[in-house]
Amino acid sequence: MRFGRTTQGAHTVASTVTDLAALHPAWAERFNAADLPGMLALYESDAVFLPQPGVPVTGTGLGDALQEFIDLSVPVRVTVRHTAQVGELGLTAPGVTVTGGSTARVRTARA
């Protein structure tokens, strides 16, 4: 199973993640480095992102939504709690912690 695609041109070529358990830690590493092209390389072209409950974002809106989170300039920590894979289909259940300064909100998501 491969996650991601390479980018060319003005963007840094992102490495491909082949281990399902490494997907979310790779995403967090790229997020913390403000590497939007690297983050986008981890998504399939038809991916859906939920920046908040009930608000799905797809297509070109995905990059805009991720950039809004990057612009918060707060670190993300990910703990992979569960993974399951059958063929080319994979499911992960990460725990995500976002922390920041006095003006930042703290949100923890758990599966």
Phi, psi and omega in degrees: 000132178242141176240129175105171179217159178273151176244154181227184180081228184285348184267150173292137178288123183273143176286153180268138178265127181250349180252121183305321181293341180269353185299304183291320174299323177295320178299314181295320179299316180289322176300311182295337177269002183056038181263078181300314178301322178294321177295313181298330179295342179276350183261143170288160183297335180254024182294154175240133179239137179248091180292340173206156184307131176078008181238084179285141178234135179224175174058221183293339178293339180299311180297320179297317180294317179295321180298324177300321178289318178301319182296344176292340178054045175238143181285152178243138173237133182239134172240122179279118183268318181212148170222149174214139181218135173226111182060233181271003181257128180227152178225133176235151177234092181269156166257130184238129177238127177243126179230161179195192181287194186295337180264354182271150175270153176249128180225131175240129178247134179229145179280000000 
